[in-house]
Amino acid sequence: MSVPDYMQCAEDHQTLLVVVQPVGIVSEENFFRIYKRICSVSQISVRDSQRVLYIRYRHHYPPENNEWGDFQTHRKVVGLITITDCFSAKDWPQTFEKFHVQKEIYGSTLYDSRLFVFGLQGEIVEQPRTDVAFYPNYEDCQTVEKRIEDFIESLFIVLESKRLDRATDKSGDKIPLLCVPFEKKDFVGLDTDSRHYKKRCQGRMRKHVGDLCLQAGMLQDSLVHYHMSVELLRSVNDFLWLGAALEGLCSASVIYHYPGGTGGKSGARRFQGSALPAEAANRHRPGAQEVLIDPGALTTNGINPDTSTEIGRAKNCLSPEDIIDKYKEAISYYSKYKNAGVIELEACIKAVRVLAIQKRSMEASEFLQNAVYINLRQLSEEEKIQRYSVLSELYELIGFHRKSAFFKRVAAMQCVAPSIAEPGWRACYKLLLETLPGYSLSLDPKDFSRGTHRGWAAVQMRLLHELVYASRRMGNPALSVRHLSFLLQTMLDFLSDQEKKDVTQSLENYTSKCPGTMEPIALPGGLTLPPVPFTKLPIVRHVKLLNLPASLRPHKMKSLLGQNVSTKSPFIYSPIIAHNRGEERNKKIDFQWVQGDVCEVQLMVYNPMPFELRVENMGLLTSGVEFESLPAALSLPAESGLYPVTLVGVPQTTGTITVNGYHTTVFGVFSDCLLDNLPGIKTSGSTVEVIPALPRLQISTSLPRSAHSLQPSSGDEISTNVSVQLYNGESQQLIIKLENIGMEPLEKLEVTSKVLTTKEKLYGDFLSWKLEETLAQFPLQPGKVATFTINIKVKLDFSCQENLLQDLSDDGISVSGFPLSSPFRQVVRPRVEGKPVNPPESNKAGDYSHVKVSVKYSCFFLS
């Protein structure tokens, strides 16, 4: 026996093996369509009996394995179903001949066979045949399942006759010696009359009858025969067959204890035979002991009555613990024979499946470790892949996830072994993806921003490199870029300086052909690779929304109720609308941005790479209003430390805008980096209100700028100084030019004056102006210009003053106004009062008297 069946499980010992194969040229789609329907008939209840017959279907089965059918009858092909296409009567004889040729391959063990013919019509179809079924096409074949059931019943008839023949055989000394293929040459010339030889024959035949009873649905009878076989074979040291008898005993006990099966197949198997009590399904518990077998029930099922005394002394069904002990003993006997490696390997797999149900992982790992070192013949590459894949699945079954991942990765590497003419890179890539959970590796970068790193980084990086290479060999550069981006983003802290340079250089080479995007990548099988934003290239530590410059900063209009009127609610409880939730309070900014004005966000970033980092197309990600982001390009020096970066944009509509993050292009990979996904980031808030666009006013005067500086203005004022020197009684005009350089009309204008420093020598109307003609031009449309004149007249009080001449020579007037290039804007109602303030201040000789002229303007909008 050379080809192991890695899907073997203990309950397979009770199944009949049926091979389903195509004859001639049959499309794969049509074949598997019928094969699937045939496999749906996997068990039937035997007529006039409470027994159930189980069928195991295979579409490929090595003929050399069939030679071991006497050793374990579930390995024997007892049924053959062939499927063929035949569209003309001329082709029918040749088709039927092929069917007979196919039968000859398994002819020595077949109980019955069937041929399903599709497409043939005419007289041949009308001839009644039991071994051939004709169908016009693959759609019109409703009776397939019914014919399979009839076929299985015919198999049962043959099986039952063979069981009865073997069980009631009274030939005594003439019992034939059953052999496995490699034993036949060893028994040539043996003394067939010796007692040792006769016991060997009896023990092997008892074991064989036990197999037939198990297949025929007679579980208790099989237990009896297995026990007697064990005693006989142990007495003659027939270790190979003793191992088979012990394995049969284990299989029957497993079937009794675990009616749902151990192979993970859908649909629990229900044993309806009289040999099992109704509560069998409830006996899955450690240490459960079974009742003694009733000899009366056995004699009614075809067992030789002469053996009833032995049956009465039969041992109990094995407990769950004893099952494993017997499996160990059987495997130890198999290991004595070099040619029984496949049998030993399959026994290990069956024991592991039982231990997995019993939650005994450590013992299961010992069986698997033994299976790894079982030396089989020179396996093909495909068989190696299957072997490692099954070992991986079994380790996963017992909870050894990392060990499972190890063998799955070995299977992946085997798919692209140098000895394979056409390497299977897609299969390799698929298997590598399946190893990720075992190495605590997820393809979602969000999983790596939560807490400490899990798993061995060196192993994870090796696996990611293999994914990159496999995806490139598959001809999918987008996958290569995604995996390489993921490696750089998640493993950056574990890469050496040289590895960082190598990875980034490789990434740039890949992105030169296929740029990295933020689109998810769908893989076959339903798996989706999420995007990988470069939140560490560069690393952002602080985000701050900046207020507009003072010259462009808006201010709210004063309430019409007056400053002394409280706007608070008179009620103790205010509606929920009046309250901001804590999260909004923390994130809402207390200033406003203006529609159409350039707004700024400052980021504190640093470059963790050991070389200069070039960041292209860096801009803001916002929501809430339409926003035009103005991207920037950065060049950060190696390991720069915190570095301020200002990103700008222009809101196009009004409302509430939220800065969600920023976007970058680094090494050819486009990234959308959200603030919520940035670990350890500090921000003073990310939401700000955008108000409608406001007018912009540029002011110029007819007087020259002053060389003297005025006292600092308040934070909401923009000022510049102009000067004029006058003598007592002298007057001069100051012409102020107003130009609307914005896009909104100017609605209101207010002019006030204030004396900042004086020696209390000014009296009367020091400054005077008339705005009627100017206000007649309002609203001042964009691009329009208006002017108004301020009359300056100096009057001095000479009473009670000393050093008058000195004062006359020192006195002068300086008039201050607004900047010429950076206009001041404010959303207020015009103030009608113009109160000159004359605080008593002592000026040194040579000081000027300073007067502040305030020009305030506004427009109205509904909010």
C-alpha positions in Angstrom: 0.0 0.0 0.0 1.6 3.2 -1.1 -0.9 6.0 -1.2 -2.3 7.2 2.2 -5.8 8.5 2.6 -5.3 11.6 4.8 -9.0 12.0 5.3 -9.4 8.7 7.1 -11.4 8.5 10.3 -12.5 5.7 12.6 -16.0 5.5 11.3 -14.8 4.8 7.8 -14.3 1.2 8.9 -18.0 0.7 8.7 -18.4 2.0 5.2 -18.4 0.3 1.8 -16.1 1.8 -0.7 -17.6 2.8 -4.1 -15.5 4.3 -6.9 -17.2 6.7 -9.3 -15.3 7.4 -12.5 -15.9 8.8 -16.0 -15.6 6.5 -19.1 -14.4 8.2 -22.3 -14.6 12.0 -22.6 -16.9 13.6 -20.0 -16.7 17.2 -19.1 -15.6 17.9 -15.6 -18.7 20.0 -14.9 -21.1 17.3 -15.9 -19.2 14.6 -14.1 -19.1 16.4 -10.8 -22.7 17.4 -11.2 -23.7 13.7 -11.2 -21.0 12.8 -8.7 -22.4 15.2 -6.2 -25.9 13.7 -6.5 -24.5 10.2 -6.1 -22.6 11.2 -2.9 -25.9 12.5 -1.5 -27.0 8.9 -1.0 -24.4 8.1 1.7 -26.5 5.8 3.9 -29.6 3.7 3.6 -31.7 1.6 6.0 -31.7 -2.0 5.1 -35.1 -3.5 4.3 -36.7 -5.8 6.9 -33.9 -4.8 9.3 -32.9 -2.1 11.7 -29.4 -1.9 10.3 -27.9 1.1 8.4 -25.5 0.8 5.6 -22.9 3.5 5.0 -21.2 4.3 1.7 -17.9 6.1 1.1 -17.5 7.5 -2.5 -14.2 8.2 -4.2 -13.6 9.5 -7.7 -10.0 8.3 -7.7 -8.6 5.3 -5.9 -5.2 3.6 -6.5 -5.6 0.0 -7.5 -2.7 -1.1 -5.4 -4.5 0.0 -2.3 -7.3 -2.3 -3.3 -4.9 -5.2 -2.6 -5.2 -4.5 1.1 -8.9 -5.3 1.1 -8.5 -8.5 3.1 -6.5 -6.8 5.7 -9.1 -4.1 6.3 -12.3 -4.5 4.3 -13.1 -0.8 4.2 -10.1 -0.4 1.8 -11.7 -2.8 -0.7 -13.5 -1.4 -3.7 -16.9 -3.2 -3.7 -18.8 -1.0 -6.0 -18.0 0.8 -9.3 -20.2 3.5 -10.9 -19.1 4.9 -14.3 -20.4 7.9 -16.1 -20.2 8.3 -19.9 -21.4 10.3 -22.8 -22.7 8.4 -25.9 -24.7 10.1 -28.6 -25.0 7.4 -31.3 -25.8 3.7 -31.4 -22.5 3.1 -33.4 -20.5 4.3 -30.4 -22.4 2.1 -27.9 -20.4 -1.2 -28.3 -17.1 0.7 -27.8 -18.5 2.5 -24.8 -19.7 -0.7 -23.2 -16.3 -2.3 -23.8 -14.6 0.6 -22.0 -17.0 -0.1 -19.1 -15.8 -3.7 -18.9 -12.2 -2.6 -19.1 -12.8 -0.3 -16.2 -14.4 -3.1 -14.2 -11.4 -5.3 -14.6 -9.2 -2.9 -12.7 -11.1 -3.6 -9.5 -12.7 -6.9 -10.7 -11.3 -9.1 -7.9 -13.1 -7.2 -5.2 -16.2 -5.8 -6.9 -19.6 -6.8 -5.6 -21.6 -4.9 -8.3 -21.2 -2.1 -10.8 -23.3 0.4 -12.8 -22.9 2.4 -16.0 -24.8 5.7 -16.4 -25.1 6.7 -20.1 -26.1 10.2 -21.1 -27.2 11.3 -24.6 -28.1 7.9 -26.1 -31.6 7.3 -27.5 -33.3 4.6 -29.6 -33.8 0.8 -29.4 -30.8 0.3 -27.2 -32.3 2.5 -24.5 -35.5 0.5 -24.5 -33.8 -2.8 -23.7 -34.1 -3.4 -19.9 -30.7 -3.8 -18.1 -29.9 -3.8 -14.4 -26.3 -2.7 -14.8 -26.9 0.2 -17.2 -29.0 3.3 -16.8 -29.8 5.6 -19.9 -30.6 9.3 -19.6 -31.3 11.7 -22.5 -29.2 14.5 -20.9 -27.7 15.7 -17.7 -30.8 17.7 -16.8 -33.4 15.0 -17.3 -32.1 12.4 -14.9 -34.4 12.5 -11.9 -34.0 8.8 -11.0 -30.3 8.9 -10.3 -30.7 8.8 -6.6 -33.2 5.9 -6.8 -30.9 3.8 -8.9 -28.1 4.4 -6.4 -30.3 3.2 -3.6 -31.0 0.0 -5.6 -27.3 -0.4 -6.3 -26.5 -0.1 -2.6 -29.1 -2.7 -1.7 -27.4 -5.1 -4.2 -24.1 -4.4 -2.5 -25.7 -5.3 0.8 -27.0 -8.6 -0.4 -23.5 -9.6 -1.5 -22.0 -8.3 1.7 -24.5 -10.2 3.9 -23.9 -13.4 2.0 -20.1 -13.1 2.4 -20.5 -12.3 6.1 -22.7 -15.4 6.6 -20.4 -17.6 4.7 -17.4 -16.5 6.8 -19.2 -16.5 10.1 -20.7 -19.9 9.7 -17.7 -21.6 8.1 -17.2 -25.0 9.7 -14.3 -26.1 7.6 -12.1 -26.3 10.7 -8.6 -26.9 9.7 -9.1 -25.7 6.2 -9.6 -22.0 7.0 -7.6 -20.0 4.4 -4.8 -17.7 5.5 -5.5 -14.1 4.6 -2.4 -12.1 3.7 -1.3 -8.6 2.8 0.6 -8.3 -0.4 4.1 -8.2 1.0 3.5 -11.3 3.2 2.7 -13.8 0.4 6.4 -14.6 -0.3 7.1 -15.1 3.5 4.6 -17.9 3.9 5.9 -20.1 1.1 7.0 -23.4 2.5 5.4 -23.0 5.9 4.0 -26.0 7.8 0.2 -25.6 7.3 -0.5 -28.3 9.7 1.0 -26.7 12.8 -1.1 -25.4 15.6 0.6 -22.0 15.3 -0.4 -21.7 11.6 -4.0 -22.8 12.3 -4.3 -20.2 15.1 -3.0 -17.6 12.8 -5.6 -18.5 10.2 -8.4 -18.5 12.7 -7.3 -15.1 14.2 -7.1 -13.4 10.9 -10.4 -14.8 9.8 -12.1 -13.7 13.0 -10.7 -10.2 12.4 -12.0 -10.3 8.8 -15.5 -11.4 9.9 -15.4 -8.5 12.4 -14.8 -6.1 9.6 -17.7 -7.6 7.6 -20.0 -7.3 10.6 -19.1 -3.7 11.2 -19.8 -2.9 7.5 -23.1 -4.8 7.7 -24.3 -2.6 10.6 -23.8 -5.2 13.3 -21.7 -3.4 15.8 -21.9 -5.8 18.7 -21.1 -8.8 16.6 -18.0 -7.0 15.3 -16.9 -6.3 18.9 -17.1 -10.0 19.7 -15.1 -11.1 16.7 -12.5 -8.4 17.3 -12.0 -9.5 20.9 -11.6 -13.1 19.9 -9.3 -12.2 17.1 -7.1 -10.2 19.5 -6.7 -13.2 21.8 -5.9 -15.6 19.0 -3.4 -13.3 17.2 -1.7 -12.2 20.4 -1.1 -15.9 21.3 0.9 -16.4 18.0 2.6 -13.0 18.0 1.0 -12.1 14.6 1.7 -8.4 15.3 0.6 -6.8 12.0 -2.8 -8.4 12.1 -3.0 -8.0 15.8 -2.6 -4.3 15.2 -5.4 -4.4 12.7 -7.7 -6.3 15.1 -7.0 -3.7 17.8 -7.7 -0.9 15.4 -10.9 -2.5 14.4 -11.9 -2.8 18.1 -11.0 0.9 18.5 -13.1 1.9 15.5 -16.2 -0.1 16.7 -15.9 1.5 20.1 -15.5 5.0 18.6 -18.6 4.5 16.5 -20.5 3.5 19.7 -19.2 6.4 21.8 -19.4 9.2 19.1 -22.5 8.7 16.9 -21.8 12.1 15.3 -18.5 10.9 13.9 -15.0 12.2 14.3 -14.2 13.3 10.8 -16.1 16.6 11.1 -18.6 15.6 8.4 -22.0 17.2 8.3 -24.9 15.3 9.7 -24.5 13.1 12.7 -24.7 9.4 12.0 -27.5 7.7 13.7 -27.1 4.0 14.4 -30.5 2.3 14.3 -29.4 -1.3 14.6 -30.7 -3.5 17.4 -27.0 -4.0 18.4 -27.1 -0.5 19.9 -29.3 0.9 22.7 -31.2 4.0 22.1 -29.2 6.1 24.5 -25.9 5.5 22.6 -25.7 9.1 21.6 -25.5 10.1 25.3 -22.5 7.9 26.1 -19.8 10.3 25.1 -18.1 10.8 28.5 -14.7 9.8 29.8 -14.6 6.5 31.5 -18.0 5.3 30.2 -18.3 1.6 30.4 -20.6 -0.5 28.3 -22.8 -3.5 29.2 -21.9 -7.0 28.2 -23.0 -8.2 24.8 -26.2 -10.3 24.8 -25.4 -13.7 23.2 -29.1 -14.2 22.3 -29.1 -11.2 20.1 -26.0 -12.4 18.3 -27.2 -15.8 17.4 -30.2 -14.3 15.6 -28.0 -12.3 13.3 -26.1 -15.1 11.7 -23.3 -15.8 14.2 -22.4 -19.5 14.5 -24.3 -20.7 17.6 -21.3 -22.9 18.5 -19.5 -19.6 19.5 -22.1 -18.5 22.0 -20.1 -19.6 25.0 -17.2 -17.4 23.8 -19.6 -14.5 23.2 -20.8 -14.6 26.7 -17.2 -14.1 27.9 -16.6 -11.2 25.5 -15.0 -8.1 26.9 -16.8 -4.8 27.2 -16.8 -2.2 24.6 -13.7 0.0 25.1 -13.9 3.1 27.2 -12.7 6.4 25.7 -9.5 6.1 27.6 -8.9 2.5 26.5 -9.5 3.4 22.9 -6.4 5.6 22.9 -4.3 3.0 24.7 -5.3 0.4 22.1 -4.5 2.8 19.3 -1.1 3.3 20.7 -0.6 -0.5 20.9 -1.8 -1.0 17.4 0.5 1.7 16.0 3.4 0.2 17.9 2.8 -3.1 16.1 2.5 -1.4 12.7 5.8 0.4 13.2 7.5 -3.0 13.2 6.8 -3.4 9.5 8.4 -1.2 6.9 5.7 -1.9 4.4 2.9 -0.9 6.8 3.9 2.8 7.0 0.6 4.0 5.3 -1.4 1.9 7.7 0.5 3.4 10.7 0.1 6.9 9.4 -3.6 6.6 8.9 -4.0 5.0 12.4 -2.3 8.0 13.9 -4.6 10.4 12.0 -7.7 8.5 13.3 -6.4 8.6 16.9 -5.8 12.3 16.6 -9.4 12.9 15.5 -10.7 11.0 18.5 -8.4 12.8 20.9 -9.6 16.1 19.4 -13.1 15.3 20.4 -11.9 14.2 23.9 -10.0 17.6 24.3 -6.7 15.8 24.9 -4.5 18.0 22.8 -1.1 17.0 24.3 -1.6 13.3 23.6 -2.9 14.2 20.1 0.3 16.1 19.4 2.3 13.0 20.3 0.5 11.0 17.7 1.0 13.7 15.1 4.7 14.0 15.9 4.9 10.3 15.3 3.1 10.7 12.0 5.6 13.3 10.9 8.5 10.9 11.2 6.8 7.9 9.5 9.0 7.1 6.6 6.9 6.4 3.4 8.1 5.7 -0.1 9.3 8.5 -2.3 6.3 10.8 -2.3 5.4 13.0 -5.3 5.2 16.8 -4.8 1.4 16.7 -4.8 1.4 14.0 -2.1 3.8 16.0 0.0 1.6 19.1 -0.3 -1.4 17.0 0.8 0.5 15.5 3.7 1.7 18.8 5.1 -1.8 20.4 4.6 -3.5 17.6 6.5 -0.9 17.8 9.3 -1.7 21.5 9.5 -5.4 20.9 9.7 -5.0 18.3 12.4 -2.8 20.6 14.5 -5.4 23.3 14.0 -8.1 20.8 15.2 -6.3 20.3 18.5 -5.6 24.0 19.1 -1.9 24.1 18.1 -2.2 27.1 15.9 1.4 28.0 15.4 2.4 24.4 14.6 -0.5 24.3 12.2 0.8 27.5 10.5 4.3 26.0 10.3 3.1 22.9 8.3 0.8 25.0 6.1 3.7 27.2 5.2 5.8 24.1 4.4 3.0 23.0 2.1 3.0 26.4 0.5 6.7 26.2 -0.2 6.2 22.7 -1.6 3.8 24.1 -4.2 6.7 26.0 -5.8 9.5 23.5 -5.2 12.3 23.7 -7.9 11.4 20.2 -9.0 8.0 21.3 -10.2 7.9 22.2 -13.8 5.0 24.6 -13.4 5.1 26.1 -9.9 1.7 26.7 -8.4 2.1 30.3 -7.2 -1.6 30.8 -6.7 -1.9 27.7 -4.5 1.3 28.9 -2.6 -0.2 32.3 -2.0 -3.5 30.9 -0.8 -1.8 28.6 1.7 0.4 31.4 2.9 -2.7 33.5 3.6 -4.1 30.7 5.7 -1.0 30.6 7.9 -1.4 34.2 9.0 -3.7 33.6 12.1 -1.3 31.0 13.4 1.5 33.6 13.5 -0.8 36.2 15.2 -0.7 38.1 11.9 -3.7 40.0 10.6 -3.9 41.9 7.3 -5.8 44.8 8.9 -3.4 47.5 10.0 -5.9 48.6 12.7 -5.1 45.5 14.6 -1.5 46.6 15.1 -2.4 50.0 16.6 -4.0 48.4 19.7 -1.7 47.6 22.6 1.6 45.7 22.3 2.8 43.7 19.4 1.7 40.1 19.3 3.7 37.3 17.8 7.3 36.9 16.6 8.1 39.9 14.4 11.0 38.2 12.6 8.8 35.3 11.5 6.0 37.7 10.6 8.3 39.8 8.4 9.6 36.6 6.7 6.0 35.6 5.9 5.1 39.0 4.6 8.1 39.0 2.3 7.0 35.6 1.0 3.5 37.0 0.3 5.1 39.9 -1.6 7.2 37.5 -3.7 4.3 35.1 -4.3 1.9 37.9 -5.4 4.6 39.2 -7.8 5.1 35.8 -9.3 1.3 35.5 -9.7 1.5 38.7 -11.9 -0.5 40.9 -9.4 1.7 44.0 -8.6 -1.2 45.6 -6.7 -1.0 42.8 -4.2 2.7 43.1 -3.9 2.4 46.9 -3.2 -0.3 46.2 -0.6 1.7 43.6 1.3 4.9 45.6 1.2 3.1 48.7 2.4 1.6 46.6 5.2 5.1 45.3 6.1 6.5 48.8 6.2 3.6 50.2 8.2 3.3 47.5 10.9 6.9 46.3 11.2 8.6 49.6 11.0 9.8 49.4 14.7 11.4 46.0 14.0 13.3 46.9 10.8 17.0 47.8 10.9 18.1 50.9 9.1 19.4 48.8 6.2 16.1 46.9 6.0 14.1 50.1 6.0 16.2 51.3 3.0 15.8 48.0 1.2 12.0 47.8 1.8 11.4 51.4 0.7 13.5 50.9 -2.4 11.5 47.8 -3.3 8.3 49.6 -2.7 9.3 52.5 -5.0 10.1 50.0 -7.7 6.7 48.3 -7.4 4.8 51.6 -7.2 6.5 52.9 -10.3 4.5 50.3 -12.2 1.4 50.2 -10.0 0.8 53.0 -7.5 -0.6 52.1 -4.1 -4.2 53.2 -3.5 -6.7 53.2 -0.7 -9.1 50.8 -2.5 -9.7 47.4 -0.8 -8.5 44.5 -2.8 -10.8 41.5 -3.2 -9.2 38.1 -3.3 -10.7 34.8 -4.5 -12.6 33.0 -1.7 -14.2 36.2 -0.3 -11.2 37.6 1.5 -10.7 41.4 1.2 -7.4 43.2 1.9 -8.1 46.5 3.6 -6.1 49.6 2.6 -2.9 50.4 4.5 -2.5 54.1 5.2 1.1 55.3 6.1 0.3 56.8 9.5 4.0 56.4 10.5 5.5 58.1 7.5 5.7 60.7 8.8 4.5 60.2 12.4 2.0 62.9 13.5 2.0 63.8 17.2 -0.1 67.0 17.4 -2.9 68.6 15.3 -4.1 72.1 15.9 -6.6 74.1 13.9 -5.4 77.8 13.6 -7.5 80.9 13.8 -7.6 83.3 10.9 -5.2 86.2 10.9 -6.3 89.2 12.9 -7.0 91.2 9.7 -9.4 88.5 8.5 -10.9 87.3 11.8 -14.7 87.7 12.2 -16.4 88.8 15.4 -20.0 88.2 16.4 -22.5 91.2 16.4 -23.5 92.5 19.8 -26.9 91.4 21.0 -29.7 93.9 20.4 -30.9 93.3 24.0 -27.9 95.2 25.3 -25.0 94.2 27.5 -27.0 94.3 30.7 -29.7 92.0 29.6 -29.1 88.3 30.5 -29.7 85.8 27.7 -29.6 82.8 30.1 -32.7 80.7 30.3 -35.0 81.4 33.4 -35.6 77.7 33.8 -33.5 75.4 35.9 -33.6 72.8 33.2 -32.6 73.6 29.7 -33.5 71.5 26.7 -30.9 69.0 25.4 -30.5 71.1 22.3 -29.0 73.9 24.4 -26.3 71.7 25.7 -23.3 70.4 23.9 -22.2 66.9 24.7 -18.9 66.4 26.3 -17.3 65.0 23.2 -18.4 68.0 21.2 -17.2 70.4 23.8 -13.8 68.8 23.7 -13.6 68.9 19.9 -15.4 72.1 19.0 -13.3 75.2 18.4 -14.3 78.5 19.9 -13.4 80.5 16.7 -14.8 80.5 13.2 -13.5 80.1 9.7 -14.9 82.2 6.8 -16.1 80.8 3.5 -13.7 81.6 0.8 -10.7 82.4 3.0 -7.6 80.3 3.3 -7.7 78.3 6.6 -4.7 76.6 8.3 -4.1 73.4 10.3 -0.8 72.9 12.0 0.7 69.4 12.4 3.7 68.5 14.5 5.4 65.6 12.6 8.7 63.8 12.6 10.5 61.4 10.3 11.4 58.0 11.8 13.4 56.9 8.8 17.2 57.0 8.7 17.1 59.0 5.5 15.4 62.0 4.1 11.6 61.5 3.7 9.8 63.1 0.8 6.1 63.5 1.4 4.1 64.5 -1.7 0.5 65.7 -2.1 -0.1 66.2 1.7 -3.5 67.8 2.3 -6.4 67.8 4.7 -9.3 65.3 4.9 -12.5 67.1 5.9 -16.3 66.5 6.2 -19.3 68.6 6.7 -18.8 71.3 4.1 -17.3 71.5 0.7 -13.6 72.1 1.2 -10.8 72.7 -1.3 -7.6 71.3 0.1 -4.4 72.9 -1.2 -1.8 70.1 -1.1 1.8 70.6 0.1 5.1 68.8 -0.5 7.5 68.1 2.4 11.1 67.0 2.7 11.8 65.9 6.2 15.5 65.3 7.2 16.5 61.9 8.7 15.1 61.3 12.2 14.1 65.0 12.2 12.3 65.2 15.6 9.1 67.2 15.9 8.7 69.4 12.9 5.9 71.9 12.3 3.9 71.6 9.1 1.0 73.8 8.1 -1.7 72.5 5.8 -4.1 74.9 4.2 -7.4 74.8 2.4 -10.4 76.9 1.5 -14.0 76.1 2.7 -16.4 76.7 -0.2 -19.7 76.5 1.7 -20.9 77.3 5.1 -21.7 75.0 8.0 -19.7 72.9 10.5 -16.5 71.4 9.2 -14.6 68.6 10.8 -11.0 67.9 10.1 -10.9 64.1 10.0 -7.2 63.7 9.0 -4.8 64.2 6.2 -3.7 62.4 3.0 -0.2 61.8 1.8 1.7 60.2 -1.0 4.9 58.5 0.2 7.0 56.1 -1.9 4.3 56.1 -4.5 1.6 55.0 -2.0 -1.5 57.2 -1.5 -2.7 57.2 2.1 -5.8 58.6 3.9 -4.7 59.0 7.5 -7.6 59.5 9.9 -7.0 61.2 13.3 -9.1 58.5 15.0 -6.6 55.9 13.9 -3.5 57.7 15.0 -2.1 56.4 18.4 -0.9 59.0 20.9 -2.1 62.0 19.0 -2.9 65.3 20.8 -5.5 67.7 19.4 -7.3 70.7 20.8 -10.3 70.0 18.7 -11.1 69.2 15.1 -14.5 70.8 14.5 -15.0 74.5 13.6 -17.9 76.6 12.3 -17.6 78.1 8.8 -19.6 81.4 8.4 -20.6 83.1 5.1 -18.0 85.1 3.2 -17.5 88.7 4.6 -16.4 92.0 2.9 -12.7 93.0 2.8 -11.9 96.7 3.1 -8.6 98.4 2.2 -8.0 101.8 3.7 -5.4 104.5 2.6 -4.9 108.1 3.8 -3.6 111.3 2.4 -1.0 111.8 5.2 2.4 110.2 5.4 3.2 107.4 7.8 4.5 108.4 11.2 7.9 107.5 12.5 6.5 107.3 16.0 4.8 104.1 17.2 1.4 104.2 18.9 0.7 102.2 22.0 0.0 98.5 21.2 -3.5 97.9 19.9 -5.9 95.3 21.2 -5.9 91.9 19.7 -9.0 92.5 17.5 -7.6 95.7 15.9 -5.1 96.3 13.1 -3.5 99.7 13.2 -0.9 101.9 11.4 0.3 105.4 12.2 0.2 108.6 10.1 1.3 112.0 11.5 0.7 115.7 10.9 2.2 118.7 12.8 0.0 121.7 13.4 0.2 125.0 15.3 -2.5 126.4 17.6 -5.5 127.5 15.6 -4.2 125.8 12.5 -6.4 123.2 10.7 -5.9 120.5 8.0 -7.9 117.9 6.2 -7.3 114.1 6.3 -8.7 112.2 3.3 -9.4 108.5 3.9 -10.0 106.3 0.9 -12.1 103.1 1.4 -11.8 100.3 -1.3 -13.9 97.1 -1.2 -11.3 94.5 -2.3 -13.5 91.5 -1.4 -16.4 89.7 -3.1 -19.1 90.8 -0.8 -20.8 94.3 -0.6 -20.0 96.6 2.3 -23.3 97.3 4.2 -22.4 99.5 7.2 -19.7 102.0 8.1 -18.8 103.5 11.6 -16.1 106.1 12.4 -15.1 107.0 16.0 -12.2 108.9 17.5 -10.4 108.7 20.8 -7.7 110.9 22.3 -5.0 108.6 23.7 -2.4 111.2 25.2 -2.8 114.9 25.9 -1.9 117.7 28.4 -5.5 118.7 28.7 -5.0 121.6 26.4 -7.4 120.5 23.7 -10.9 121.6 23.7 -13.8 122.0 21.3 -14.2 119.8 18.2 -10.7 118.6 17.6 -11.7 116.1 14.8 -14.9 116.4 12.8 -16.3 114.6 9.7 -19.5 114.1 7.8 -20.4 110.7 6.4 -23.6 111.5 4.6 -22.1 111.6 1.2 -20.0 108.5 1.8 -22.9 106.5 3.3 -25.0 107.4 0.2 -22.7 105.1 -1.8 -23.5 102.1 0.5 -23.8 99.3 0.1 -20.3 99.5 -1.4 -20.0 96.9 -4.1 -16.9 94.8 -4.7 -14.2 96.8 -6.4 -15.8 100.2 -5.6 -14.1 103.1 -3.8 -15.5 105.6 -1.4 -13.8 108.5 0.4 -14.6 110.8 3.4 -12.7 113.7 4.9 -11.7 114.3 8.5 -11.1 118.0 9.5 -8.4 118.5 12.1 -8.5 121.8 14.0 -6.2 122.6 16.9 -7.3 124.8 19.8 -5.1 125.3 22.9 -5.9 126.6 26.3 -3.2 128.9 27.6 -4.7 129.6 31.0 -2.8 128.4 34.1 0.1 127.1 32.1 3.8 127.6 32.6 6.5 127.5 30.1 4.0 128.3 27.4 6.5 128.9 24.7 8.2 125.7 25.5 4.8 123.9 25.2 4.0 125.6 21.9 7.3 124.4 20.5 6.7 120.9 21.7 3.0 120.4 20.9 2.0 118.4 17.9 -0.8 116.1 16.8 -0.4 112.5 15.5 -3.4 110.8 13.9 -3.5 107.0 13.7 -5.7 105.0 11.4 -6.0 101.5 9.9 -3.5 99.5 7.8 -3.4 100.1 4.1 -2.9 96.5 3.0 -4.5 94.3 5.6 -8.0 95.5 6.1 -9.9 94.9 9.4 -13.3 93.2 9.2 -15.9 92.9 11.8 -19.5 91.7 11.9 -21.1 94.3 14.2 -23.7 96.9 14.1 -22.4 100.5 13.8 -21.8 102.4 17.0 -23.4 105.8 17.1 -21.4 107.2 20.0 -18.0 108.8 19.5 -16.7 109.6 22.9 -13.4 111.5 23.2 -11.5 110.2 26.1 -9.2 112.6 27.8 -7.5 110.8 30.7 -5.1 113.0 32.8 -1.7 111.9 31.6 1.6 113.8 32.1 3.7 113.9 28.9 7.3 114.6 28.7 8.7 117.5 26.7 8.6 116.7 23.0 5.8 114.2 23.2 3.0 114.3 20.6 -0.7 114.0 21.3 -2.1 110.8 19.9 -5.6 110.4 18.6 -7.0 107.0 17.4 -9.6 107.0 14.6 -11.5 103.8 14.4 -13.2 102.7 11.2 -15.5 99.7 11.5 -17.7 98.1 8.8 -19.9 95.1 8.5 -22.3 93.2 6.3 -25.4 91.2 7.5 -26.2 87.5 6.9 -28.7 85.1 8.4 -27.2 82.3 10.5 
